[in-house]
Amino acid sequence: MYDLIGTFIFFFAVIDPIGTIPVFMAVTNGYEEAVKRRVALTAVCIAAVLLIFFVVAGELILTALAIPLAAFEIAGGIVLFIFALSMIFGESKPEAELKLAGRERETAVFPLAVPSIASPGAMLAAVLLTENNRFNIWQQAQTTLIMLLVLLVVLLLLLAASWVHRFIGSSGASIISRVMGMILASVAVTAILAGITEYFAL
């Protein structure tokens, strides 16, 4: 049976909706509420388009470049693992991306849509979880819907950003980001092992 809950948790970890809240608040600091809503909607829409592009064209690009999916899965797992370690031991997502927000306060595209929402990990997940050899069309459609559901959660949290941030605080967002890093590290190791197994089975 297709693991819908596991897919949701995977996307929730790589997109990290909670960790996006401090970034959004920094980017929209001083904006009117109507402007904040437009920025949130624009950022989530841009992220959705980018991630859907990777769902549709990611594997086609790899095929055109003659890169085996097993190799991509191993490389992607390593990248995800390094990304997870940075979330756990280095600066958490809010801390790291607040610095970017300070330099690009005027735009919803950077760092809000990319790399905060449509992170490299999210782009990679969009490709790995829609492989044609592992998942049928219905499962790929389910994955895309789950990804869009996580993005909807992001949008709702951004629209309620002020209240959520008051509730959990910057420390809470940092803790949640690190917990997501632990989950992501486990997923990354699984991807590496699956890629190695698939490669040597060819």
N, C-alpha and C positions, 0 to 999 in steps of 0.2 A: 504493500500500500504506500502510495506517495506520501511523504512526510511533510504535511502542510505546516505543522507547528514548528518543526525543525527549520524549514525554509524561512518562516516568519522570523524566528529567533536569529538566524544567520543574517538576514537583511537588516534586522533591528540593530545587530551588533556592528555591522560595517557602516551603516548610515548614521547610527548614534543620534537619534532625535533629541535626547536630553542634552547631550553635549553641544548641540547646535544652538540651544537657547541663549547662552551667554554671548555667542558670536553674533546672533541676530540682534540682541539688545545693544551691543556695541556699535554695530553697523547702523542701526536706526536711532541711535541716541539723539534726542532732541527733535525727532520727527513727530508730526501729528499722527493721531491714531489711524486716520484714513490712509495716510502715506505708508505707515507701517504695514497695514493690511495689504496694500498693493505690492509692497516690496516682498512680503512673505509669499504671496500668491505667485508673483513673477519668478522668484527664486525656486520655488517648488516645481513650477511648470518647466523651467529650464532644465532642472535636474531630471525631471521625468523624461523629457525629450532625449537627453543624453543617454540615460540608462536604457531606454527603449531602443535607441540606436545600437547600443552594445548587444542587446538581446537579439536584434534582427541581423546585424551585420558583423558582430564580433567574430563568430566562427567562420564566416565567409572570408573575412580578412586573413585569418590564420591559414585557411585552406589555400588562398591565393599566394601566400608567402611560403607555403609548404612546411608549415610548423605543425608538428603532431600535437593533438590536444593533450596527450600525456605529458609532453614536454612543457606545454603551457600551464598545465595543472601543477606540475612540480615547481616551475618558476613562480607561478602565481601563489602557491602555498608558501614559498620562501618569502616573497614580498609581503604577503599577509602576516606571516609570523613576525617579520621585522616591524611591520606597522603595529602589530599587537604589542610587541615589546616596548615600542615607543609610548604606547598608551599606558602601559603598566609601570614602567620604570622612569620614563622620561617625562616631558611635559604632557599633561593630558590634553585631549582635544580642545577644550575651552581655553586653556592657558596658551597653547601654541597658536590657535587661530585668532585669538583676541589681538595678538600682535599684528597679524595681517589686516584685521579690521581697522586697526588704528591708522594704517596707511591708505586704505581704500574704503573710507567710510561712506562714500557717495554711491556705491554700486551694490546691487543685489546679486550680481553675477559672481564677483570675487570679493571676499572669500566665502560668501554665503552659499550660492548654488554650487560652485566648485572652488575649493575641494571639501567644503563642510558637509553638504548634503550628498552630492554625487562624488563621493570620495573615490580614490583609486581602488580601494577595497570593494566598494559597491559596484564599480564598473567590472571588476574582475568577477565578482559574484554573479553578475548578470550574464556573463559568458559561461562560467562553469556550471551554473544551475539550469542552463538551457541547451546543453550539448545534444546534438541530433542523435548521436549514437547511444546515449544513455536515457534520453527522455523523449516521449512521443509528443505530438503536437498539443494534445490536451494538457499534458503535464507542463509543457512550456508555457501554455496560456495561463495555467494556474499559477505558475511561478511569477509571470508578469503581473497578474492580478494581485498577488501577495506583495510584490514589490511596490505596486501602486498603493496598496493599502498602508504599507509602512510610510510612504510619502504623504498619504492623507493624515496619518498620525503626526508626522512632522509639521504639516500645515496647521493642524489644530493646536499643537503645542506652541507654535510660533504666534498664532493669534492670541493665545493665552499666556504669552511669554512672561509678562510682568508678574502675573499671579504665581506661575510655576516657579520662577526664580526666587520670589519672596518665600515660597514654601520650602524649597530644597536648598537655596543658597548656592554660592559658587563652590563651596566645599562639597555639597551634595552632588552637584553636577560632575565634579572631579572624581568623586568616589564611584559614581555610576559608570563614568567613562572607563575607569580602571577595571571594574568588574566586566564590562563589555570586552575589554582587552583580553582578559583571561579566557572568556568564551571564544573570542576570535582566534587566540593562540591554539586552542584545542581544535578548532575547525581547520586551521592552517596545517597542523600536523596531519590531520586526517586526509586533507587534500594531497599532501606530499606523498603519504603512504599509498593512497589510491593511484596517483600518477605513476609511481614506481612500479606498482603491481601491474597496471595496465600496459606500461612500456615494455616490461619484460615478458608479458603475455603475448605481445605482437609477434 
